[in-house]
Amino acid sequence: MRWTMALLLTMRRCVALRAPAHVYRRRCLTAMLDTTNEPLDASTVDWRGLRAEAARRLDRATKKIAKKSAKAKTLGGESAEALEKKEAERDKLRELVDALDAVDGSAEALKLANEIGVRDAPPPRQPRGPKKKKGPSSTAPRLPYNAFATQSGVEIRVGRRASDNDLLSCDSRYRDGPDWWLHAAGCPGSHVVIRSHDDDLPSNDADAVRDAACLAALFSKAIAKPPPGREHEASGRASVSLTRARHVSKPPGAKPGLVALKGDVTTIRVDLGAEGKRLKRLMATKDAVK
């Protein structure tokens, strides 16, 4: 009868609050299973279950006291008060366990169990809520590059890894033939594409070319890679190859990231130790290009 009233009250609250269906079901089931308010009766109590539950509660209280002791030493105040309450609860639980170990069917043990709220079975577990959907949080397709922007608004694309470099350098979905292409000379690194068809870009926008060359050096093994977030602190010198994207091709059977260059190739020399402000500005634009 008592759990029936609790169930009705729970149903009314859920309807009044317009609770979601899974919350409604969980709360109703908890109300049906929750009989902890009913006092234990000597004629129906499960003494073995009561002893096991008392031992479980005592073990849990002991572990919590060990954690709170360290906190009380440093914080004091409320933590010390909480520790005292927990210690008092532990002492009563220990008294109950001793009484149950002494003799089953003890009226004193039953009275103590009702006083501190120990049942003859563990409390019912609440049903789990709906499962979270697995998979990537974003539905947008993954791009094989990170995008940066120059001060003049020109987009620079930097390959993420070796297989992505092949797509960025040779797939027309990610670069055009007249675009400009860069790579650290003589060592592994990301392929870099400047999204510009300007035939005189090195003369008309030398700053954009310098930006791309610094990124090509930064994301290569020509220099020691700085920690994430501190790319502007990079140092070291590197040579970077510059050519048009149409001069880049993938040899048959070549490993990921390996390409062949033909036509005019220009070499740009960069010193990242002197380009801290430039790198900081570029990293602030990462993936902000739409």
N, C-alpha and C positions, 0 to 999 in steps of 0.2 A: 504493500500500500504506500509505504513511504517513498520508494523509488518511482512509483507511478506519479505521485504528486510532483516529484522533482523533474520527471520527464515532461509533464504538462507545462510546468513553469519554464523549462528550457525551450520548448517549442514556441511558447508565446514570445519569449525574448528574441529568438531568432527571427520570427516573423516581423516583430516590431522594428528590429534593426535591419531588416532586409538582407540577412546574412546569405552569402553564396551557398550553393547546394552542398559542397563538400564540408563547409563549416557546420551547416545545419545537421548533416548526418553524423559528424564526429561528436558534436555536443550532445545530441540525443542519445547516441550509443553510450557515451560516458555517463550520462545521467541514469541510464538503465543499469549499468554495471556498478555504479558507485553506491556501495552500501556501508561506507566507512563511518557514517554517523550512527548506525545502529550499534548499541552496546553488545558485547559478547555475552553469550549465555552459557552457563556451565553444562547444560544438557546438550547443547549443539556444537560447542566449540571444538575445533580440531587442534588438539594440544600439540601434536607434532608440527603442524603448520605454524602455530603460534610461536613455538620455540625457534623454528627456522627464520620466521620473519623478525623476531626480536634480535636474533644473532645478526641478521643482515642489517638491520637498522643500527645496531651497535657498531658494527664494522664501518658502516658509512659515516656515522657520527665521529668516530675516531680519526678517520682520514680527513674529514673536514676540519677538525680541530688542529691537526698538524699543519694544514695550509693556513688557517687563520692565525695561528701562533706567530708565524713569520711576519704576517701583515700587521698584527697588533704591535709588534716590537718597533716597527718603523712608523706607523701611522698613529697608533694610540686612539683615544677618543671613542668613536662609534665602533671601531674594529675591536677594541678591548671589551666593550659591552656585549657585542655579538659573540665574542669568544666565551665570556662568562655564561651566557645563555646556553651555548652549545655544550659547554662542559657540564652544566646542570642536567641537560637532557641526556648526555652520555652516562652520567652517574645513575639516573633513574633506569635507563635501559640495562645497565650492568646489574642493577638490583633485580630487575625483572628476569634477566637471564639466569641469575643465581637462584632465584625462587623457582623457576621452571626446572632447572637442573636438579633441585633438591627433591621435588615431588610433583607428579602430575595431578591435576585436579585441585590445586591449591586455590582457595577463595581469595587469598591475599594476592597471588600472582594475577588472577583474573581482574581484580579491582585495579591493580597497578597498570595492567595492559589497557583497560578502558580509560584510565586517567591520562595516560600519555598518548593514546590513540594508536596503539599497536594492534593490528588485526591478525587473524590466523591464516592470511594469504596475502601475497604481494598486491599492491594496488593495481587496478587494471590499466593496461597500456592503451593510450589513445591511438585511434586509427591514424595511419599516415595520410597526409594530404595528397593532392594530385601530383604525379611525377612531373619533374621539370623536363622540358623538351631539350634533347641533346642536339649537339651540332653547333656550328658557328652562329654567333649572335647576329651577324650581318648577312643579309641576303644578296648584297652587291657582289658581282664577280671579282675574283682576286686578280689584280694586275701584276704583271711581272716586273714592275719597277716602282721606285719611289720618285715622286715629282717634287722639284724645287723651282723657285722663280728668281730671276735676276731683277735688278732695280728697274730695268726697262720693261719688265713684264714678260720676258721670254721664258718659256717653260724648258726646264732641263730634266731629263729622265735618266735615272740611275738604276741599273739592273740589280735585282735582289740577290740572285745566286747564279751559278753557272748555267743551269738549264733556262733560267729567265733571261740571261744575257743573249742566248741564241734567239729567243723570241723577240727581244727588243731590237736586236741588230738586223735580223733577217726577215721578220714578219711585217708585212705591209700594214697590219692592223695597228702597229705600235710606232712605226716610223715611216717617213716618206723618203724616197730616193734622194731628193735635194737637201734633206736634213744634214746637219753636221754631226760627226761621230768622233768620240774620243776614247782613249784607253791608255793606262799607264804602260809605258814601253818596257818590254823585256821581263814582265812579272805578272802573275795572276792578279785579277782585280775586276771590278764592275765595269761593264760597258756603259758609256754615257752618250746620250743623244741630245743635241740642241735642236729644238723644234723651230727651225728657221730655214727658209728657202733662199735667204739673201746670199748671193754669190760673193759679195764683198763683206761678209759678216766680220772677219778678223779686223778689217779696217773701220767698218761702220759702227760696230758694237764690240770693241776689244774687251770691254768689261765683262760682257756675257761669256766670251770665250775663256777669259781668265777664271770666271766663276766655275765653268764646266771643267776646266783643267784642274782646279783645286779639288773639286769633288772626285774626279777620276783618281787623283793621287791619294786623297783621304780614304777612299774605299778600295784600296789596293794593298798588296803586301810589300809595296815599295817603302812604306814607313811603318813604325810601330803604331798599332791602333790604340787611340786613347779610350778611356772609360766612357760609357754612354752618358750623354749630357755634357761632356767636356770635350767635344770634338774641336772646339775653337782653340784648345790647348795643344793640338797636334803640332809636331815639329818634324823636320826632315825634308830632304830635297828629292825631287823625282822628275823624270822626263815623261811627257805625255804626247802620244801620237794624235794628230788631228787630220781628218779626211772627211769626205762626203759619205753618207750612208750607202749610196749606190756602189761604192767601191769596196764594200764589205760583203763577203760571201762565206758560206759554210762548206768546207771541204767534205766530200763523202766519207763517212766512217769516222770523222773526227770526234774527239771526246767533247762533252758539254763545255761550252764557253770558249772553245778554240775556233777562231775564224781566220780567214785569209784576207789580206789587203792588197789592192792594186791601185794604180793611178797615183796621183800626187798625194804624198803624206808629209805633213809638216810636224816638226817637233817643237813642243813648248816646254820650257823648263820652269818649274815652280818651287818655291821655298815656303812650305806651310808655316814655318816659324814666324814668318813676316806677314801671314795672312789671317791672323786671329780674328780681326774684326769682320773680314769677309766671310769666314766660315761661320761665325756666330750669326750673321745676318742670313746666310743661306739656310742654316739649320732651323731658324725660326719660320721659314716658309715651307718646311717639309710637309708634303701631302696637303698643302693648303690650296694648291692649284686645282681648279675645277675643269 
